[in-house]
Amino acid sequence: MSGGACATVAAPLPAEVLLEVRALDAWYGLAQILRGVSLEVRRGEVVALMGRNGAGKSTTLKALMGLVARRSGAVHFQGRDLSRCAPYQIARAGLGYVPEERRIFSDLTVLENLEVGRQPSRTWADGSAAPAWVPEALFALFPNLGERPGRAAGLLSGGEQQMLTVARTLMGNPYLVLLDEPSEGVAPIVVEQMVHMILALKAQGVSILLSEQNMHFAHLVSDRAYVLEKGQIRHQAAMADLATDESIRRAYLSV
């Protein structure tokens, strides 16, 4: 997937499929992390990418965004081949990314951080309006941020910084959000707010592919799940089925 030009079209996908990934490989240096990962995300769907630490979940999201130096495979997004695109081109195509590390601009205010992420509104292929976000709508979704729009982002709590990272990504009006470990390292009340946030986004038509270890969290928000182990998809199922499959959870998810 490295080199070459960023294509504008690919083979058409079924209308309900936003993202189709086939045989995705990725390396850090000489170490191969992903091996033949294939998955898809449909319009209005929340899909969980689950696995233990080191399984390759975060690397999968980074590879989809073009953030690993060496990768191969097919990434089709809304009929466009993104496999040779740079990260900024992928973002402009409507794929949003919320990194686990947050990466806010600590010296900028909450509102200034949001403005950094602003992109034009979008439409679906049929001409209907895709979900669009402005600061006022995001402050309604994240009341903690709405109470302090002029505060420097570096002075926010860890949970508030996580919310700000999500909100900044939504300012790009993405069709699909890649959400990396949203429940990791934040207080239970923030995890609860994240659940409400994901369900609200889904209700408004935003699709989400989330990397997650917390089965309870994933079960509350996800429609389907893929299970990663050592960089390979080992299992896929409806989220409700995975939550009750003790053998799969013990084999690939338990510590």
Buried (B, 14 or more C-beta within 10 A) or exposed (E): BEEEEBEEEBEEBEEEBBBBBBEBBBBEEEEEBBBEBBBBBBBBBBBBBBBBEEBBBBBBBBBBBBBBEBBBBBBBBBBBBBBBBEEEBBBBBBBBBBBBEBEBBEEBBBBBBBEEBEBEEBEBEEEEEBBBBEBEBBBEBBEBBBEBBEBBBEEBEEBBBBBBBBBBBBBBBBBBBBBBBBBBEBEEEBBEBBBEBBEEBBEBBBBBBBBBBBBEBBBBBBBBBBBBBBBBBBBBBEBEEBBEBEEBBEEBBEE
